[in-house]
């Protein structure tokens, strides 16, 4: 995958892809992009940008009336993209710890002990996954 950051328009389109399990055509995207007053030409342009960056790919052709339209799917999940962006921005153990503390302190008075336990378990899982990734990368070298 080529590694680039997404523009706002690209991110809006990708969020539609990430929320839709099936491949999408430009017409389908146009209907799903609620709140956007984009022409189909602009949607084509955004799809070309995303394709050039290898965030989406063509997986087939769909019949739409008298025309055939390409169907697109994302090449990565939202979590994979966010992990890539965090890595690019230099997430390290210190930042990881600050994020965890911030999450834990947020709305502390409104949480139950069960919610605290769930949050701690999720944070521990994140740390374990992060450590596993670091270990895997060190083995690759």
Secondary structure, DSSP 8 states (H G I E B T S, - for coil): -------HHHHHHHHHHHH--S-B-HHHHHHH-TT----HHHHHHHHHHHHHTTSEEEEEEEEETTEEEEEEEESS-HHHHHHHHHHHTT--HHHHHHHHHHHHHTTGGG--HHHHHHHHHHHHHHHHHHHHHHHHHHHH-
